[in-house]
Amino acid sequence: MKLGLLNVAIVVVILLCSLNTLLGIRFMIDREECFSHNVQYEGDTVHASFVVISTDSSLHYTQEGLDLVVKGPSGDQIQDFQNKISEKFEFVARHKGPYRFCFTNKSPYREKIDFDVHSNHFPPTDQHVKDEHLTPLLDQIIKLEEALFNIQYEQHWLEAQTERQAIVNNAMSSRAIHKAILESAALIGTSILQVHLLHRLFERKLVT
């Protein structure tokens, strides 16, 4: 029994050490930016997402998205997204090595981007643990670790989406306020002009 518990402890440590941490990046893009993510093992699942949060112009909020091209270590194209404001995707790495994520901004304004990427790797455990009673426990540990990563990934994605929506709502509110002020100023100006014209008309009638 002690040997079984020791094996479980060793497996847990190996699993925790082998998981890649979530990489979250926020950056401003003018035209093109590229990032690399190193996949250490063939067959790992790579998760990635991005959200266009805001633009550099406070008076303009563009609905034009970004282009993203993902290439493998050998230069082969893995994913290609065109004109996307936000996207979340995953793929299985056929080869280990650096994977490049290249963004292209077609908007005339600089844009603030939230970009996340991470990969999962779970080493085989049946080579060291022989007790068949430990197999269900190890399976549950693996599922738990993957679920924790997915929760963290989804949480960051939702936070970025919420921030983007808040900026959109604030921009719409500001435009509505500016429009109301301009309409009020135009109405006041029209009223003053009407009063002035009526005053001139009465003066002419009195002179006549």
SULMOWO-V498891 format. One record per pair of residues at least 12 apart in sequence whose ideal C-beta (glycine too) atoms are under 8 Angstrom apart, sorted by the first residue. I is the first residue (numbers start at 0). J is the second residue. D is the distance in whole Angstrom. If there is no record, write none. Layout:
# SULMOWO-V498891
i=I j=J d=D
i=I j=J d=D
This chain:
# SULMOWO-V498891
i=3 j=130 d=5
i=3 j=132 d=7
i=3 j=133 d=6
i=6 j=127 d=7
i=6 j=128 d=5
i=6 j=130 d=7
i=6 j=133 d=7
i=7 j=128 d=8
i=7 j=133 d=6
i=7 j=136 d=7
i=7 j=137 d=8
i=9 j=127 d=7
i=10 j=124 d=5
i=10 j=127 d=7
i=10 j=128 d=6
i=10 j=137 d=6
i=10 j=140 d=7
i=11 j=140 d=6
i=13 j=122 d=6
i=13 j=124 d=8
i=14 j=121 d=7
i=14 j=122 d=8
i=14 j=140 d=6
i=14 j=141 d=7
i=14 j=144 d=6
i=15 j=144 d=8
i=17 j=120 d=6
i=17 j=121 d=7
i=17 j=122 d=6
i=18 j=119 d=7
i=18 j=120 d=7
i=18 j=144 d=6
i=18 j=148 d=7
i=19 j=39 d=8
i=19 j=117 d=5
i=19 j=118 d=5
i=19 j=119 d=7
i=19 j=120 d=7
i=20 j=117 d=7
i=21 j=115 d=6
i=21 j=117 d=5
i=21 j=148 d=7
i=21 j=151 d=6
i=21 j=152 d=6
i=21 j=155 d=7
i=22 j=36 d=7
i=22 j=115 d=7
i=22 j=116 d=5
i=22 j=117 d=6
i=23 j=113 d=7
i=23 j=114 d=7
i=23 j=115 d=5
i=23 j=155 d=6
i=24 j=112 d=8
i=24 j=113 d=8
i=24 j=114 d=5
i=24 j=115 d=8
i=25 j=52 d=8
i=25 j=111 d=7
i=25 j=112 d=7
i=25 j=113 d=5
i=25 j=114 d=8
i=26 j=111 d=8
i=26 j=112 d=6
i=26 j=114 d=7
i=27 j=55 d=7
i=27 j=109 d=5
i=27 j=110 d=7
i=27 j=111 d=6
i=27 j=112 d=8
i=28 j=65 d=7
i=28 j=102 d=6
i=28 j=104 d=5
i=28 j=109 d=7
i=28 j=110 d=6
i=28 j=112 d=6
i=29 j=104 d=7
i=29 j=109 d=5
i=30 j=103 d=7
i=30 j=104 d=6
i=31 j=101 d=7
i=31 j=102 d=7
i=31 j=103 d=5
i=31 j=104 d=7
i=32 j=101 d=7
i=32 j=102 d=5
i=32 j=112 d=8
i=33 j=99 d=6
i=33 j=100 d=7
i=33 j=101 d=4
i=33 j=102 d=7
i=34 j=99 d=7
i=34 j=100 d=5
i=34 j=114 d=7
i=34 j=116 d=8
i=35 j=97 d=4
i=35 j=98 d=7
i=35 j=99 d=5
i=35 j=100 d=8
i=36 j=97 d=7
i=36 j=98 d=5
i=36 j=100 d=7
i=36 j=116 d=5
i=36 j=118 d=7
i=37 j=96 d=7
i=37 j=97 d=5
i=37 j=98 d=8
i=38 j=92 d=4
i=38 j=94 d=8
i=38 j=95 d=5
i=38 j=96 d=7
i=38 j=97 d=8
i=38 j=98 d=6
i=38 j=118 d=5
i=39 j=95 d=6
i=39 j=118 d=8
i=39 j=120 d=7
i=40 j=92 d=8
i=40 j=95 d=6
i=40 j=120 d=5
i=41 j=92 d=6
i=41 j=93 d=7
i=41 j=94 d=6
i=41 j=95 d=5
i=42 j=91 d=6
i=42 j=92 d=7
i=42 j=93 d=8
i=43 j=91 d=7
i=43 j=92 d=5
i=43 j=95 d=8
i=43 j=118 d=4
i=43 j=119 d=6
i=43 j=120 d=5
i=44 j=89 d=6
i=44 j=90 d=8
i=44 j=91 d=6
i=44 j=92 d=8
i=44 j=118 d=6
i=44 j=119 d=5
i=45 j=89 d=6
i=45 j=90 d=6
i=45 j=91 d=8
i=45 j=92 d=6
i=45 j=98 d=7
i=45 j=116 d=7
i=45 j=117 d=8
i=45 j=118 d=5
i=46 j=87 d=8
i=46 j=88 d=8
i=46 j=89 d=5
i=46 j=115 d=8
i=46 j=116 d=7
i=46 j=117 d=6
i=46 j=118 d=7
i=46 j=119 d=8
i=46 j=148 d=8
i=46 j=152 d=6
i=47 j=69 d=7
i=47 j=87 d=8
i=47 j=88 d=6
i=47 j=89 d=7
i=47 j=100 d=7
i=47 j=114 d=8
i=47 j=115 d=7
i=47 j=116 d=4
i=48 j=85 d=8
i=48 j=86 d=7
i=48 j=87 d=4
i=48 j=88 d=7
i=48 j=114 d=8
i=48 j=115 d=5
i=48 j=116 d=8
i=48 j=152 d=7
i=48 j=155 d=8
i=48 j=156 d=5
i=48 j=159 d=8
i=49 j=65 d=7
i=49 j=67 d=7
i=49 j=83 d=8
i=49 j=85 d=7
i=49 j=86 d=6
i=49 j=102 d=7
i=49 j=112 d=6
i=49 j=113 d=7
i=49 j=114 d=5
i=49 j=115 d=7
i=50 j=84 d=7
i=50 j=85 d=4
i=50 j=112 d=7
i=50 j=113 d=5
i=50 j=156 d=7
i=50 j=159 d=4
i=50 j=160 d=6
i=50 j=163 d=6
i=51 j=64 d=6
i=51 j=65 d=6
i=51 j=84 d=5
i=51 j=85 d=7
i=51 j=110 d=5
i=51 j=111 d=8
i=51 j=112 d=6
i=51 j=163 d=7
i=52 j=110 d=8
i=52 j=111 d=5
i=52 j=112 d=7
i=52 j=113 d=6
i=52 j=159 d=6
i=52 j=162 d=6
i=52 j=163 d=5
i=52 j=166 d=7
i=53 j=110 d=7
i=53 j=111 d=5
i=53 j=163 d=7
i=53 j=166 d=5
i=54 j=106 d=7
i=54 j=108 d=4
i=54 j=109 d=7
i=54 j=110 d=5
i=54 j=111 d=7
i=55 j=108 d=5
i=55 j=109 d=4
i=55 j=110 d=7
i=55 j=111 d=8
i=56 j=108 d=5
i=57 j=170 d=8
i=59 j=108 d=6
i=60 j=166 d=7
i=60 j=167 d=6
i=60 j=170 d=5
i=61 j=106 d=5
i=61 j=108 d=6
i=61 j=110 d=8
i=62 j=84 d=7
i=63 j=82 d=7
i=63 j=105 d=6
i=63 j=106 d=5
i=64 j=81 d=8
i=64 j=82 d=4
i=64 j=83 d=4
i=64 j=84 d=4
i=64 j=85 d=8
i=65 j=80 d=8
i=65 j=82 d=8
i=65 j=83 d=6
i=65 j=84 d=8
i=65 j=102 d=5
i=65 j=103 d=6
i=65 j=104 d=6
i=65 j=105 d=8
i=65 j=110 d=7
i=65 j=112 d=7
i=66 j=79 d=8
i=66 j=80 d=7
i=66 j=81 d=5
i=66 j=82 d=7
i=66 j=83 d=8
i=66 j=102 d=7
i=66 j=103 d=4
i=66 j=105 d=7
i=67 j=79 d=8
i=67 j=80 d=4
i=67 j=83 d=7
i=67 j=86 d=7
i=67 j=100 d=7
i=67 j=101 d=7
i=67 j=102 d=6
i=67 j=103 d=8
i=68 j=80 d=8
i=68 j=100 d=8
i=68 j=101 d=5
i=68 j=103 d=8
i=69 j=90 d=8
i=69 j=98 d=6
i=69 j=99 d=7
i=69 j=100 d=5
i=69 j=101 d=8
i=70 j=98 d=7
i=70 j=99 d=5
i=70 j=101 d=7
i=71 j=92 d=8
i=71 j=93 d=7
i=71 j=94 d=6
i=71 j=96 d=8
i=71 j=98 d=6
i=72 j=94 d=5
i=72 j=95 d=7
i=72 j=96 d=3
i=72 j=97 d=6
i=72 j=98 d=7
i=73 j=94 d=7
i=77 j=90 d=6
i=77 j=98 d=7
i=78 j=90 d=6
i=82 j=105 d=8
i=84 j=163 d=8
i=85 j=159 d=8
i=85 j=160 d=7
i=85 j=163 d=7
i=87 j=156 d=6
i=92 j=118 d=7
i=100 j=114 d=7
i=100 j=116 d=7
i=102 j=114 d=8
i=113 j=155 d=8
i=113 j=159 d=4
i=113 j=162 d=8
i=115 j=152 d=7
i=115 j=155 d=6
i=115 j=156 d=7
i=117 j=148 d=7
i=117 j=152 d=7
i=119 j=145 d=6
i=119 j=148 d=6
i=121 j=141 d=5
i=121 j=144 d=8
i=121 j=145 d=8
i=124 j=137 d=5
